[in-house]
Every structure is written in structure tokens, then in C-alpha cells.
Amino acid sequence: MSDIIFSIDTSRFSSISFSESGRSHSAEYYANLNLSSDERLLFQLMANPNLTTAVFVSGSVLMHKDELVATAHVVVSGTVEIIHPEGTYRVGPGAVIGLSEGLLGIQASCAVKAQTAVNTKMIPIDAAVRGVSKANSGLKGICRSTIARILHIREFPAALK
């Protein structure tokens, strides 16, 4: 089994109030916490009341290889195993599962299963596509370059152009 290749340490989050994250002074609030950009993004996703939480027991499948992805997952706690044709990888909190494939409307290139008990925040792909299609060209460019790096592709649907 491989080592964990990506994980954000969430131990500092236990002292942070989710209710504070939505207040108007949140920029100052986050600055005082000295969170990295990865930690801040994960904390905001964890605190987002519009994203539903999913719980998976060890051994549960989050995503099957070759399925069309309808829901992406952001790992909030626990460890998942990504079974890819090029190898098996373990990732933890902060990892995003299935968003690239979902935005492209393509089948999943790997299977993902919970190695431990896992909590995720679910991102409905239809809502993500609507959001990205309304984004400015700079954000769309970031999405394209990230997806190109992850999936090694060059052609994108209209929502990402």
C-alpha cells in the first residue's frame, strides 16, 4: 500500500467556529488564524451549509471506474484509496474526488473506496457545471489547466471555454 500522497491537517479546525466563517469580517478572522490557502478553502467547504455531508464506512465505494460522475466529493475526514490504472494512491482531507471527470461529462478513470471511515462534502456536478459556466474567463482558465494536468486532456466542453 502506498503512503498518503495528499492530506490537509485538520487538527487546528477543532478550535475554529463554523459560524464565524460566514460573517462579514471573515477575511480578518481567517487572517488571524494563519491558515494556508488549502486549509482555508477546506474549512470554508466544511462550513458551507449548501453542501451536503456524506458518510462512508471503511470499504465503501465512493466512485466506480467507468461510471459517469453525478456527484464529486471533497474528503473532510478519513482516508480514501484511489485505484487507478497507473497505481493505487491514498489521499485524505482536502482531496477532491470526481470533479474533473464530472465537469467534462466523462466516465471516471479510476475507482475510489473508503480505506477508513470517511466524511465528505458532496458537490452536485450539475450545480458545478452551472457555476463554472457563469465564471469569468480567468477562473475557467484555472479549471481548464487543472483538469488538463489531472486528466491529460486538451479538449473542453463549452461550459469551460
Buried (B, 14 or more C-beta within 10 A) or exposed (E): EEEBEBBBEBEEBEEBEEEEBEEEEBEEBBEEBEBEEEBBBBBBBBBBEEBEEBEBEEEBBBBBBEEEBEBBBBBBBBBBBBBEEEEEBBBBBBBBBBBBBBBBEBEBBBBBBBBBEBBBBBBBBEEBBEEBBEBEEEEBEEBBEBBBEEEEEEEBEEBBE
